């Protein structure tokens, strides 16, 4: 499952990319980092606030 991590500044771009790259029904969730998680915004080096992902995979039954 592909996901996009986004800061406040880049959330609109992340949602646009999710729709245009073929995500089936993208889901926006608040990102909560795990201890010592080094995840950064997909578009810059800021700490992500949101995660856009496809949790409704057509391959799941």
N, C-alpha and C positions, 0 to 999 in steps of 0.2 A: 504494500500500500504506500503510495507516494503522499508526502505531506509537505506543506510549505509553512515555514515559520516566519512570522512577520511582526515588526514593531508597529507602533501606533501610526507612524508616518507612511508605512507601506502596505497597510491592510487592504486598501482598495485595489492596489496593483496585484496583490496575492489572490484576491477573489476573482479579478479579471483573468489572471493567468490560469486559475483552476478551471474556470468555465471554458476558456479557449483551448486548453490542452486536453480536453475530453473527459474531465472528471464527471462521473455520474453523480449528480446532486451533491456538490461540495458542502461540507459541514464546517462551520466556524466555531472553534472552541477556545476558551481561555487556556493559554499555555502555562503550566506550572512546572518549572524546572526541578529536577531531582538534585540532591546535594552534589556539588562539584560538576554539574552539567555544563559543558562548554558550548552548547547550542547557541547560535547567533541567528539574527534575521537573515533570510535568504538573500535580501537585497542590499544589506549594509552590515556593519559589525555591531549593531546595537543588540541589546537583550530583547528577545522576542516576547510579545505579550499575547499573541494569538497563534493558533495553528489551524490551517485550512487543510482538510483532508477528505478523502473519499472513504467513508465507513460503510457504504452500501455497495460493496463489490458484487457484481453479477456472478462471480464464481463461488460466492458463499451460498450454502444451502440452509 
